[in-house]
Amino acid sequence: MRIKMKTTMAGPEGVASADAVTDVDPRRADALIEGGYAEPVEPWVPKRRRRRKAKAPENATTTPPENAAGREAGPPEGGEPGPAA
């Protein structure tokens, strides 16, 4: 799709100066136009992007551990309990 850049763009694919007319793939054109970095040269209809929902892993837990270290509460390992506060 042909677009006219409003700002300079540089990346691994090359450089496009402000006011330059360049040909880019439709997904990149949509992103640049919607972001305000370019304007369409030819008729443009924005594509609706479907956002994927994050899928929780099957073995995910929903309850937090008893403490920040993730082990049972009790005296420190290898020692007696400290004085009560």
Order of alpha helices (4+ residues) and beta strands (2+ residues): beta-beta-beta-beta-alpha-beta
